[in-house]
Amino acid sequence: MTKHKIVCWDCGRDVVDMYANTCPHCDGLLTIEVDLEPMKALKPKDLHREPIGVWRYHGFMPVDRKHAVTIKEGGTPLYKTQALGAEVGVKDLYVKYEGANPTGSFKDRGMTIGVSHAVEIGAKLVGCASTGNTSASLAAYAAKAGLDCAVFLPAGKVAAGKLAQAMFFGAKVLSIDGNFDDALALARKMAERRELYLLNSINPYRPEGQKSVLFEIMDQLSYEIPDRIVLPVGNAANIWAVYKAITELMEVGWIDRMPMLTGIQAEGSMPVAEAFAAGKEDFVPEENPETVATAIRIGNPVSGRKALRAIYDTGGYSTSVTDDEIIAAQRLLGRREGVGVEPASAASIAGVKKLREMGVIDPGEKVVCICTGNALKDPDTIMENSDPVIPCANSLEAVRKALSVQ
Ligand SMILES: *Cc1c(COP(=O)(O)O)cnc(C)c1O
């Protein structure tokens, strides 16, 4: 197993409790320090004997691969866009398509590591509060591991595809009469009682798996470092994970500069973007977040302070986009590139367009957008925003008329 320890990101103390989600001393955020000494003797191509995917990078991961609970997550395509790049004014625009993961979102990268750890420590019941994708992913990995699973969803606020997945994989699905933050508070209470192993992104093991998206991007670009990586920010664990991966590659000497991490939020849910605009290192939570991008409808981002550190330290940026901009970007990606993503994922594309117009992004930059989830997660939003189906009589004449064939 890769040697590692859990440390408090705030007070720096070591944490020995394998169940801990916050620091027992100061209630601070936790992080994991992996011993990277063995990796320093290697080069990226030394890992290429293994197929691309999360477990190629097990030397950076704090679990024993003997306990791996895997359904072959990661290894997602990196598309070089053409029409889309031209449309938003960035020549070298890439899309990392996380919708191609087993349950259709990047959450699988974190869950393979988180659930493997749950097995290592002998947990029986795993659980999470979720805006949808975390629960869909956890339910699948719990099924694979043979663990019981409970998911806490805010009532009426979860996209159909995600809810269907959690139900399908056999989780106990609780619809909590409250918002996401209420659902999370309840799940955390269960975890404090040791009655449930919590796999929200406050769990320090999950971001470890999510680091792999950055390792893959680097492999897929043959280690030509992109100037900028753009991603949507909700609870803000993913941007933190990408940052942590960058710092680890610097530490092992595989890269010598950092891409600018650029976090995009939705206008109705933008505590991190607001803090960035004010130059602050902490954010003010938002009471009633609202956006069509349900995966980033988060008022009180658990890892918000970590996200701000990631952005400042890489010389990155943060801004917000409107729901209309998100829907337009989602459509553009579908219609120009044939790539289907859910609204939250499209926030990254909308963000590039806006930052290009603002002059923050230079047209000559090499930019990678992480498109976090699959279009099929939220079919209702797609159908509301697409051209309606065309009723048509059962005749050739009617078909030709409907298709305007002369
Ligand atoms: C979870 C999720 C996000 C937000 O990621 P955070 O780590 O919470 O910032 C964005 N898009 C999709 C599709 C997600 O599932």
The ligand as an SDF file (V2000), in Angstrom:
LIG
                    3D

 15 15  0  0  0  0  0  0  0  0999 V2000
  -20.3450   16.8300   -8.3480 C   0  0  0  0  0  0  0  0  0  0  0  0
  -20.4380   17.4920   -9.6550 C   0  0  0  0  0  0  0  0  0  0  0  0
  -19.9100   18.7730   -9.8830 C   0  0  0  0  0  0  0  0  0  0  0  0
  -19.3000   19.5970   -8.8050 C   0  0  0  0  0  0  0  0  0  0  0  0
  -18.1190   19.0630   -8.2770 O   0  0  0  0  0  0  0  0  0  0  0  0
  -17.5930   19.5810   -6.8640 P   0  0  0  0  0  0  0  0  0  0  0  0
  -16.4860   18.6820   -6.5280 O   0  0  0  0  0  0  0  0  0  0  0  0
  -18.7530   19.4590   -5.9240 O   0  0  0  0  0  0  0  0  0  0  0  0
  -17.1990   21.0040   -7.0670 O   0  0  0  0  0  0  0  0  0  0  0  0
  -19.9790   19.2860  -11.1610 C   0  0  0  0  0  0  0  0  0  0  0  0
  -20.5610   18.6070  -12.1700 N   0  0  0  0  0  0  0  0  0  0  0  0
  -21.0770   17.3890  -11.9880 C   0  0  0  0  0  0  0  0  0  0  0  0
  -21.7170   16.6880  -13.1410 C   0  0  0  0  0  0  0  0  0  0  0  0
  -21.0430   16.7840  -10.7270 C   0  0  0  0  0  0  0  0  0  0  0  0
  -21.5660   15.5740  -10.5670 O   0  0  0  0  0  0  0  0  0  0  0  0
  1  2  1  0
  2  3  1  0
  2 14  2  0
  3  4  1  0
  3 10  2  0
  4  5  1  0
  5  6  1  0
  6  7  2  0
  6  8  1  0
  6  9  1  0
 10 11  1  0
 11 12  2  0
 12 13  1  0
 12 14  1  0
 14 15  1  0
M  END
$$$$
